[in-house]
């Protein structure tokens, strides 16, 4: 009987331990992120992060496995240590138990319009099976941030708990539309806005980071909003 129980229990324990080890590293965001803006922007950032769910510190490595971009673009990765040069495709970092590291991707469009994808995999150096992958999808367009910036697009308080004021100074009284997305790219709220101050109710949304896209007849601008 004892030998039978050992035969039954030991393989189960092995599966549980292996599953636990593989689940120690996790993403703080969706596994696919979308970021977009005008070609005139200095940089466009897709924010992501990982968490070490183990009680013990670990040594981790991120590797940029895919970098498809239009000519003239540059992208760089930032982790808990620093922001690296665009030609850096891998780096190691240490993460304490139950703690987080950002894994952000920065796009420098350099006045170039187009679409591109960056894929980064993060894994534990001593256990490559303990890994996560995040996909960053970027898009730039010819018109946008600089135009609306001259018209004083402004949101406050930001971060907010419930309501946010969005000021739009348009050259004439006209309607504009706004679309609020979460970091996975899903549309969670739509608004019809006018020139001047608009009060947006975010009180029913989950806490986190959102992207607000404001569009008039010719131009589009993106604004990052935090609800905490």
SEMARTI-300672 format. One line per 8 residues: number of its first residue (from 0); their letters; for each residue x negated, y negated, z of N, C-alpha, C. Coordinates in Angstrom, 3 decimals. Example, Ala and Ser with C-alpha at 12.3 -4.5 7.8 and 13.67 -1.06 7.14 Angstrom:
2
0	AS	-13.190 5.690 7.800 -12.300 4.500 7.800 -13.200 3.300 7.800; -12.850 2.250 7.080 -13.670 1.060 7.140 -12.900 -0.030 7.870 $
END
This chain:
228
0	XXXXXXXX	-0.827 1.207 0.000 0.000 0.000 0.000 -0.861 -1.257 0.000; -1.932 -1.272 0.812 -2.801 -2.435 0.900 -3.468 -2.714 -0.447; -3.937 -1.643 -1.078 -4.561 -1.814 -2.387 -3.559 -2.336 -3.414; -2.310 -1.874 -3.304 -1.270 -2.346 -4.224 -1.028 -3.843 -4.052; -0.970 -4.306 -2.771 -0.751 -5.732 -2.512 -1.915 -6.562 -3.029; -3.124 -6.061 -2.848 -4.277 -6.788 -3.371 -4.200 -6.911 -4.889; -3.809 -5.821 -5.521 -3.688 -5.832 -6.979 -2.642 -6.839 -7.446; -1.587 -7.003 -6.653 -0.500 -7.904 -7.024 -0.827 -9.350 -6.703 $
8	XXXXXXXX	-1.410 -9.620 -5.534 -1.566 -10.987 -5.034 -2.781 -11.688 -5.613; -3.908 -11.006 -5.745 -5.133 -11.668 -6.171 -5.014 -12.315 -7.552; -4.435 -11.634 -8.543 -4.266 -12.336 -9.825 -3.382 -13.570 -9.729; -2.340 -13.508 -8.887 -1.478 -14.671 -8.708 -2.228 -15.830 -8.098; -3.080 -15.545 -7.117 -3.880 -16.598 -6.506 -4.828 -17.215 -7.517; -5.378 -16.393 -8.389 -6.282 -16.901 -9.415 -5.564 -17.875 -10.345; -4.332 -17.521 -10.722 -3.555 -18.400 -11.591 -3.244 -19.711 -10.900; -2.829 -19.639 -9.625 -2.495 -20.851 -8.873 -3.704 -21.745 -8.748 $
16	XXXXXXXX	-4.864 -21.182 -8.397 -6.071 -21.983 -8.230 -6.497 -22.617 -9.544; -6.418 -21.852 -10.633 -6.802 -22.400 -11.933 -5.880 -23.527 -12.341; -4.570 -23.326 -12.142 -3.605 -24.374 -12.481 -3.855 -25.617 -11.665; -4.147 -25.457 -10.375 -4.417 -26.601 -9.511 -5.636 -27.367 -9.987; -6.689 -26.611 -10.392 -7.907 -27.273 -10.845 -7.654 -28.075 -12.110; -6.865 -27.504 -13.047 -6.625 -28.175 -14.304 -5.760 -29.427 -14.118; -4.976 -29.486 -13.052 -4.032 -30.590 -12.865 -4.606 -31.732 -12.046; -5.891 -31.692 -11.719 -6.445 -32.702 -10.824 -6.535 -34.076 -11.475 $
24	XXXXXXXX	-6.791 -34.135 -12.774 -6.913 -35.403 -13.487 -5.622 -35.685 -14.234; -5.118 -36.919 -14.113 -3.872 -37.262 -14.798 -3.941 -38.688 -15.309; -3.071 -39.005 -16.289 -2.962 -40.362 -16.824 -2.005 -41.181 -15.978; -2.297 -42.476 -15.840 -1.400 -43.394 -15.144 -0.365 -44.001 -16.084; -0.534 -43.788 -17.391 0.369 -44.356 -18.388 0.806 -43.251 -19.344; 1.570 -43.632 -20.359 1.921 -42.687 -21.408 0.662 -42.255 -22.150; 0.727 -41.118 -22.842 -0.455 -40.634 -23.545 -0.647 -41.311 -24.905; 0.346 -42.103 -25.352 0.207 -42.900 -26.567 0.627 -44.331 -26.257 $
32	XXXXXXXX	-0.267 -45.288 -26.523 -0.026 -46.693 -26.217 -0.062 -47.515 -27.496; 0.747 -48.576 -27.537 0.829 -49.438 -28.696 0.468 -50.865 -28.294; -0.377 -51.511 -29.097 -0.741 -52.906 -28.844 -0.854 -53.612 -30.183; -0.355 -54.828 -30.251 -0.354 -55.541 -31.510 -0.480 -57.029 -31.242; -0.862 -57.777 -32.273 -1.022 -59.215 -32.141 -1.496 -59.821 -33.444; -1.807 -61.105 -33.380 -2.222 -61.834 -34.571 -3.695 -61.606 -34.861; -4.052 -61.749 -36.138 -5.458 -61.604 -36.516 -6.308 -62.700 -35.882; -5.682 -63.807 -35.481 -6.407 -64.917 -34.870 -6.730 -64.672 -33.403 $
40	XXXXXXXX	-6.160 -63.609 -32.808 -6.415 -63.328 -31.394 -7.882 -62.957 -31.186; -8.457 -63.435 -30.076 -9.834 -63.075 -29.757 -9.947 -61.587 -29.497; -9.008 -61.043 -28.727 -8.967 -59.607 -28.478 -7.535 -59.189 -28.173; -7.240 -57.923 -28.410 -5.954 -57.318 -28.101 -6.254 -56.083 -27.261; -5.579 -55.946 -26.117 -5.941 -54.904 -25.165 -4.788 -53.916 -24.987; -5.125 -52.633 -25.014 -4.195 -51.565 -24.637 -4.656 -51.024 -23.291; -3.810 -51.157 -22.279 -4.192 -50.835 -20.902 -3.788 -49.401 -20.562; -4.756 -48.636 -20.076 -4.485 -47.276 -19.628 -5.344 -46.991 -18.408 $
48	XXXXXXXX	-5.146 -45.813 -17.807 -5.928 -45.451 -16.635 -5.759 -43.981 -16.296; -6.694 -43.463 -15.524 -6.643 -42.081 -15.067 -6.700 -42.045 -13.551; -6.218 -40.935 -12.977 -6.226 -40.753 -11.538 -6.844 -39.404 -11.187; -7.743 -39.417 -10.224 -8.296 -38.188 -9.663 -7.379 -37.749 -8.529; -6.559 -36.732 -8.780 -5.594 -36.283 -7.784 -6.188 -35.358 -6.734; -7.457 -34.999 -6.897 -8.124 -34.164 -5.912 -8.482 -34.985 -4.678; -8.687 -34.305 -3.552 -9.158 -34.983 -2.342 -10.651 -35.285 -2.399; -11.342 -34.693 -3.361 -12.796 -34.819 -3.434 -13.212 -35.730 -4.577 $
56	XXXXXXXX	-14.325 -36.440 -4.447 -14.834 -37.243 -5.555 -15.270 -36.350 -6.711; -15.269 -36.897 -7.911 -15.676 -36.132 -9.083 -16.444 -36.990 -10.058; -17.258 -36.347 -10.869 -17.986 -37.015 -11.938 -17.245 -36.774 -13.251; -16.891 -37.861 -13.923 -16.066 -37.768 -15.116 -16.763 -38.440 -16.297; -16.315 -38.069 -17.484 -16.874 -38.638 -18.714 -15.740 -38.939 -19.686; -15.792 -40.116 -20.296 -14.867 -40.404 -21.382 -15.619 -40.364 -22.708; -14.931 -39.852 -23.732 -15.516 -39.728 -25.068 -14.513 -40.270 -26.076; -14.958 -41.187 -26.910 -14.098 -41.695 -27.987 -14.209 -40.723 -29.152 $
64	XXXXXXXX	-13.180 -39.928 -29.350 -13.228 -38.853 -30.337 -12.733 -39.289 -31.703; -11.895 -40.326 -31.746 -11.366 -40.833 -33.021 -11.417 -42.344 -33.004; -11.834 -42.930 -34.131 -11.877 -44.388 -34.219 -11.631 -44.783 -35.674; -10.367 -44.741 -36.089 -9.998 -45.116 -37.449 -9.515 -46.555 -37.433; -10.237 -47.421 -38.125 -9.894 -48.837 -38.101 -10.272 -49.460 -39.433; -9.660 -50.612 -39.717 -9.957 -51.310 -40.957 -11.312 -51.989 -40.844; -11.927 -52.232 -41.996 -13.224 -52.882 -41.995 -13.168 -54.273 -41.371; -14.109 -54.555 -40.497 -14.145 -55.838 -39.800 -13.684 -55.759 -38.363 $
72	XXXXXXXX	-12.871 -54.750 -38.035 -12.455 -54.563 -36.648 -13.612 -54.016 -35.808; -13.543 -54.299 -34.501 -14.401 -53.665 -33.509 -13.552 -53.283 -32.310; -13.843 -52.143 -31.700 -13.135 -51.713 -30.497 -14.143 -51.298 -29.440; -13.789 -51.532 -28.184 -14.657 -51.128 -27.075 -13.796 -50.574 -25.944; -14.413 -49.753 -25.108 -13.731 -49.098 -23.996 -14.230 -49.685 -22.685; -13.302 -49.866 -21.739 -13.643 -50.324 -20.388 -13.212 -49.259 -19.383; -14.108 -48.929 -18.429 -13.734 -48.030 -17.346 -13.960 -48.726 -16.016; -13.999 -47.973 -14.937 -14.117 -48.549 -13.603 -15.450 -49.265 -13.408 $
80	XXXXXXXX	-16.447 -48.915 -14.211 -17.777 -49.511 -14.059 -17.941 -50.807 -14.828; -17.564 -50.799 -16.107 -17.847 -51.959 -16.956 -17.080 -51.853 -18.259; -17.185 -52.885 -19.086 -16.724 -52.854 -20.467 -17.947 -52.650 -21.356; -17.881 -51.648 -22.220 -19.049 -51.238 -22.986 -19.065 -51.918 -24.352; -20.240 -51.902 -24.974 -20.384 -52.449 -26.311 -19.567 -51.625 -27.301; -19.139 -52.236 -28.415 -18.297 -51.511 -29.377 -18.926 -50.229 -29.911; -20.246 -50.125 -29.942 -20.871 -48.923 -30.484 -21.077 -47.831 -29.438; -20.573 -48.024 -28.218 -20.673 -47.010 -27.168 -19.470 -46.080 -27.254 $
88	XXXXXXXX	-19.733 -44.795 -27.496 -18.658 -43.824 -27.694 -18.485 -42.872 -26.522; -19.312 -42.981 -25.473 -19.198 -42.082 -24.325 -19.909 -42.695 -23.127; -19.373 -42.427 -21.932 -20.001 -42.895 -20.699 -19.477 -42.074 -19.524; -20.285 -41.973 -18.480 -19.917 -41.246 -17.274 -19.544 -42.220 -16.156; -18.655 -41.779 -15.284 -18.303 -42.579 -14.107 -17.891 -41.641 -12.980; -18.023 -42.118 -11.764 -17.639 -41.364 -10.579 -16.340 -41.922 -10.024; -15.440 -41.027 -9.637 -14.140 -41.441 -9.130 -13.876 -40.721 -7.821; -13.624 -41.500 -6.780 -13.324 -40.914 -5.478 -12.010 -40.148 -5.511 $
96	XXXXXXXX	-11.825 -39.280 -4.523 -10.579 -38.550 -4.431 -9.392 -39.463 -4.226; -8.270 -39.144 -4.865 -7.025 -39.917 -4.760 -7.218 -41.372 -5.185; -8.009 -41.596 -6.217 -8.255 -42.966 -6.679 -8.149 -43.039 -8.195; -8.161 -44.270 -8.713 -7.875 -44.523 -10.122 -9.033 -45.226 -10.812; -9.091 -45.060 -12.122 -9.993 -45.831 -12.973 -9.222 -46.302 -14.193; -9.457 -47.537 -14.595 -8.889 -47.994 -15.858 -9.660 -47.361 -17.011; -8.956 -47.063 -18.082 -9.555 -46.638 -19.346 -8.872 -47.482 -20.424; -9.301 -48.728 -20.532 -8.677 -49.679 -21.444 -9.416 -49.699 -22.770 $
104	XXXXXXXX	-8.686 -49.979 -23.838 -9.289 -50.117 -25.156 -9.063 -51.544 -25.651; -10.150 -52.212 -26.003 -10.110 -53.604 -26.458 -10.365 -53.648 -27.964; -9.473 -54.307 -28.680 -9.639 -54.515 -30.110 -10.050 -55.961 -30.369; -11.073 -56.140 -31.202 -11.508 -57.455 -31.656 -11.212 -57.528 -33.160; -10.079 -58.157 -33.553 -9.626 -58.072 -34.949 -10.462 -58.875 -35.943; -11.143 -59.932 -35.468 -12.036 -60.705 -36.345 -11.342 -61.187 -37.617; -10.088 -61.661 -37.433 -9.315 -62.252 -38.534 -8.930 -61.230 -39.619; -8.906 -59.935 -39.261 -8.591 -58.896 -40.243 -7.242 -58.264 -39.909 $
112	XXXXXXXX	-6.384 -58.156 -40.903 -5.062 -57.567 -40.730 -5.107 -56.072 -41.034; -4.374 -55.261 -40.242 -4.324 -53.833 -40.514 -3.830 -53.021 -39.348; -3.993 -51.706 -39.456 -3.581 -50.764 -38.426 -4.726 -49.798 -38.148; -4.802 -49.316 -36.913 -5.858 -48.380 -36.564 -5.529 -47.587 -35.324; -6.278 -46.515 -35.118 -6.057 -45.617 -33.985 -7.382 -45.275 -33.323; -7.376 -45.317 -31.998 -8.513 -44.874 -31.197 -8.018 -43.780 -30.265; -8.757 -42.685 -30.172 -8.417 -41.579 -29.276 -9.573 -41.374 -28.300; -9.252 -41.346 -27.014 -10.259 -41.154 -25.964 -9.848 -39.964 -25.105 $
120	XXXXXXXX	-10.786 -39.061 -24.874 -10.589 -37.936 -23.963 -11.453 -38.132 -22.728; -10.847 -37.934 -21.560 -11.556 -38.038 -20.280 -11.550 -36.664 -19.625; -12.717 -36.209 -19.158 -12.791 -34.884 -18.542 -13.797 -34.886 -17.406; -13.639 -33.894 -16.525 -14.584 -33.701 -15.433 -15.829 -33.025 -15.991; -17.000 -33.575 -15.669 -18.239 -33.079 -16.264 -18.464 -31.608 -15.954; -18.142 -31.184 -14.739 -18.380 -29.797 -14.336 -17.245 -28.855 -14.716; -16.156 -29.402 -15.273 -14.997 -28.579 -15.624 -14.247 -29.254 -16.760; -14.649 -28.971 -17.987 -14.084 -29.658 -19.154 -12.606 -29.361 -19.360 $
128	XXXXXXXX	-12.103 -28.292 -18.719 -10.672 -27.993 -18.818 -9.841 -29.005 -18.031; -10.460 -29.675 -17.084 -9.784 -30.706 -16.304 -9.885 -32.012 -17.099; -8.938 -32.229 -18.032 -9.082 -33.315 -18.997 -7.727 -33.915 -19.363; -7.764 -35.153 -19.826 -6.593 -35.841 -20.366 -7.025 -36.590 -21.624; -6.063 -36.867 -22.498 -6.341 -37.594 -23.738 -5.326 -38.723 -23.897; -5.816 -39.887 -24.299 -4.935 -41.033 -24.532 -5.178 -41.557 -25.939; -4.081 -41.932 -26.628 -4.133 -42.446 -27.990 -3.748 -43.926 -27.954; -4.602 -44.767 -28.539 -4.332 -46.203 -28.625 -4.038 -46.532 -30.095 $
136	XXXXXXXX	-2.878 -47.122 -30.356 -2.518 -47.502 -31.725 -2.424 -49.028 -31.800; -3.205 -49.609 -32.704 -3.286 -51.064 -32.839 -2.722 -51.513 -34.181; -2.165 -52.737 -34.174 -1.674 -53.346 -35.395 -1.886 -54.859 -35.290; -2.383 -55.457 -36.370 -2.531 -56.912 -36.403 -1.782 -57.465 -37.606; -1.315 -58.703 -37.459 -0.566 -59.341 -38.533 -1.078 -60.756 -38.726; -0.790 -61.323 -39.893 -1.375 -62.607 -40.265 -0.832 -63.757 -39.431; 0.448 -63.704 -39.071 1.055 -64.805 -38.332 1.301 -64.378 -36.899; 1.328 -65.341 -35.974 1.689 -64.913 -34.634 1.280 -65.799 -33.496 $
144	XXXXXXXX	0.368 -65.305 -32.675 0.118 -65.897 -31.366 -0.276 -67.358 -31.435; -1.122 -67.720 -32.393 -1.587 -69.095 -32.425 -0.440 -70.067 -32.731; 0.504 -69.625 -33.564 1.651 -70.462 -33.919 2.547 -70.698 -32.714; 2.980 -69.632 -32.076 3.846 -69.811 -30.917 3.105 -70.420 -29.749; 1.776 -70.181 -29.659 1.003 -70.779 -28.582 1.035 -72.289 -28.655; 1.002 -72.869 -29.885 1.081 -74.313 -30.054 2.439 -74.850 -29.633; 3.439 -73.974 -29.540 4.771 -74.388 -29.144 5.045 -74.045 -27.687; 3.981 -73.743 -26.930 4.068 -73.570 -25.485 4.988 -72.424 -25.056 $
152	XXXXXXXX	4.726 -71.234 -25.591 5.396 -70.036 -25.095 4.833 -69.719 -23.715; 5.706 -69.647 -22.709 5.230 -69.500 -21.332 6.244 -68.701 -20.519; 5.738 -67.730 -19.711 6.603 -66.906 -18.862 6.140 -67.004 -17.414; 7.077 -67.219 -16.498 6.730 -67.314 -15.076 7.964 -67.005 -14.229; 7.831 -66.483 -12.999 6.570 -65.955 -12.461 6.194 -64.654 -13.152; 4.922 -64.420 -13.284 4.431 -63.218 -13.959 3.136 -62.783 -13.288; 3.179 -61.739 -12.464 4.211 -60.715 -12.270 5.483 -61.259 -11.603; 6.564 -60.501 -11.770 7.832 -60.867 -11.187 8.460 -59.657 -10.499 $
160	XXXXXXXX	9.453 -59.926 -9.642 10.183 -58.838 -8.998 11.505 -58.568 -9.692; 12.130 -59.603 -10.235 13.450 -59.390 -10.830 13.707 -60.273 -12.047; 13.680 -61.601 -11.866 13.972 -62.531 -12.952 12.693 -63.202 -13.415; 12.657 -63.561 -14.717 11.510 -64.274 -15.250 12.001 -65.413 -16.133; 11.344 -66.566 -16.035 11.645 -67.710 -16.887 10.750 -67.663 -18.116; 11.355 -67.757 -19.277 10.603 -67.783 -20.521 10.882 -69.102 -21.228; 9.860 -69.949 -21.325 9.979 -71.242 -21.995 9.477 -71.128 -23.427; 10.299 -71.567 -24.388 9.924 -71.566 -25.795 10.176 -72.962 -26.348 $
168	XXXXXXXX	9.130 -73.603 -26.835 9.241 -74.943 -27.409 9.202 -74.824 -28.918; 10.371 -74.808 -29.552 10.478 -74.673 -31.005 10.603 -76.051 -31.648; 10.176 -76.195 -32.904 10.247 -77.499 -33.565 11.669 -77.972 -33.803; 12.620 -77.067 -33.798 14.027 -77.436 -33.931 14.841 -76.409 -33.147; 16.065 -76.765 -32.806 16.905 -75.842 -32.063 17.290 -74.669 -32.960; 16.852 -73.480 -32.594 17.171 -72.298 -33.385 17.111 -71.068 -32.496; 17.753 -70.008 -32.940 17.756 -68.763 -32.193 16.513 -67.947 -32.520; 15.984 -67.285 -31.509 14.912 -66.308 -31.711 15.323 -65.048 -30.974 $
176	XXXXXXXX	14.731 -63.934 -31.344 15.026 -62.672 -30.687 13.799 -62.190 -29.936; 14.032 -61.422 -28.882 12.946 -60.853 -28.097 13.260 -59.397 -27.813; 12.227 -58.575 -27.871 12.368 -57.141 -27.644 11.349 -56.736 -26.594; 11.813 -56.103 -25.527 10.940 -55.689 -24.448 10.659 -54.193 -24.567; 9.364 -53.831 -24.614 8.942 -52.438 -24.746 8.161 -52.015 -23.501; 8.284 -50.736 -23.154 7.361 -50.204 -22.164 6.073 -49.805 -22.878; 5.086 -49.312 -22.119 3.780 -49.045 -22.700 3.754 -47.820 -23.605; 4.835 -47.060 -23.641 4.913 -45.954 -24.589 5.448 -46.418 -25.944 $
184	XXXXXXXX	5.857 -47.696 -26.031 6.418 -48.233 -27.263 7.929 -48.180 -27.325; 8.588 -47.672 -26.287 10.047 -47.558 -26.265 10.677 -48.907 -25.944; 11.682 -49.296 -26.728 12.414 -50.527 -26.467 13.355 -50.328 -25.280; 13.233 -51.189 -24.268 14.052 -51.052 -23.060 15.048 -52.194 -22.881; 14.867 -53.300 -23.584 15.784 -54.430 -23.432 15.621 -55.362 -24.640; 16.730 -55.955 -25.120 16.679 -56.930 -26.194 17.379 -58.210 -25.745; 16.876 -59.357 -26.233 17.415 -60.652 -25.832 17.574 -61.542 -27.065; 18.595 -62.403 -27.042 18.705 -63.517 -27.976 18.382 -64.791 -27.214 $
192	XXXXXXXX	17.413 -65.556 -27.705 16.884 -66.696 -26.966 17.036 -67.970 -27.780; 16.895 -69.106 -27.097 16.943 -70.403 -27.757 15.733 -71.220 -27.337; 15.509 -72.310 -28.034 14.442 -73.225 -27.661 14.719 -73.790 -26.269; 13.682 -73.883 -25.451 13.844 -74.335 -24.073 13.635 -73.195 -23.095; 14.272 -73.293 -21.934 14.084 -72.286 -20.887 15.153 -71.204 -20.976; 14.691 -69.958 -20.925 15.561 -68.791 -20.939 15.285 -67.970 -19.683; 16.342 -67.505 -19.037 16.216 -66.705 -17.822 16.509 -65.247 -18.162; 15.500 -64.382 -17.969 15.618 -62.974 -18.337 15.730 -62.123 -17.076 $
200	XXXXXXXX	16.728 -61.253 -17.051 16.962 -60.366 -15.913 16.226 -59.042 -16.138; 15.217 -58.770 -15.304 14.454 -57.523 -15.377 14.685 -56.659 -14.144; 15.667 -56.996 -13.335 15.817 -56.393 -12.008 16.136 -54.903 -12.055; 16.719 -54.425 -13.149 17.097 -53.005 -13.206 16.025 -52.130 -13.848; 14.925 -52.730 -14.275 13.868 -51.961 -14.929 12.928 -51.338 -13.899; 12.336 -50.190 -14.205 11.325 -49.616 -13.311 10.125 -50.545 -13.183; 9.426 -50.454 -12.058 8.222 -51.249 -11.870 7.175 -50.833 -12.888; 6.385 -51.802 -13.351 5.322 -51.471 -14.296 5.048 -52.605 -15.256 $
208	XXXXXXXX	4.310 -52.276 -16.317 3.878 -53.243 -17.318 4.735 -53.106 -18.573; 5.091 -54.261 -19.173 5.917 -54.275 -20.377 5.326 -55.260 -21.389; 5.685 -55.069 -22.651 5.293 -55.977 -23.717 6.540 -56.641 -24.284; 6.570 -57.970 -24.239 7.692 -58.742 -24.760 7.293 -59.296 -26.120; 8.053 -58.925 -27.146 7.807 -59.406 -28.503 8.848 -60.460 -28.843; 8.393 -61.683 -29.128 9.278 -62.799 -29.460 9.141 -63.094 -30.948; 10.274 -63.167 -31.651 10.256 -63.298 -33.106 11.211 -64.392 -33.555; 10.714 -65.295 -34.432 11.625 -66.218 -35.099 11.655 -65.840 -36.574 $
216	XXXXXXXX	12.013 -66.755 -37.452 12.186 -66.405 -38.858 10.865 -66.067 -39.549; 9.747 -66.584 -39.041 8.472 -66.408 -39.722 7.401 -65.743 -38.879; 7.469 -65.854 -37.556 6.330 -65.514 -36.731 6.714 -64.571 -35.587; 5.698 -63.874 -35.082 5.881 -62.946 -33.970 4.771 -63.167 -32.954; 5.133 -63.120 -31.661 4.147 -63.217 -30.591 4.431 -62.153 -29.542; 3.374 -61.675 -28.896 3.506 -60.634 -27.866 3.006 -61.184 -26.536; 3.731 -60.847 -25.484 3.391 -61.318 -24.157 3.481 -60.172 -23.178; 2.457 -59.994 -22.362 2.442 -58.919 -21.366 3.146 -59.407 -20.104 $
224	XXXX	4.092 -58.589 -19.601 4.859 -58.939 -18.403 4.753 -57.807 -17.403; 4.523 -58.152 -16.143 4.433 -57.168 -15.070 5.621 -57.318 -14.139; 6.234 -56.185 -13.781 7.264 -56.184 -12.737 6.756 -55.346 -11.572; 6.673 -55.980 -10.385 6.145 -55.250 -9.220 7.003 -55.478 -7.986 $
END
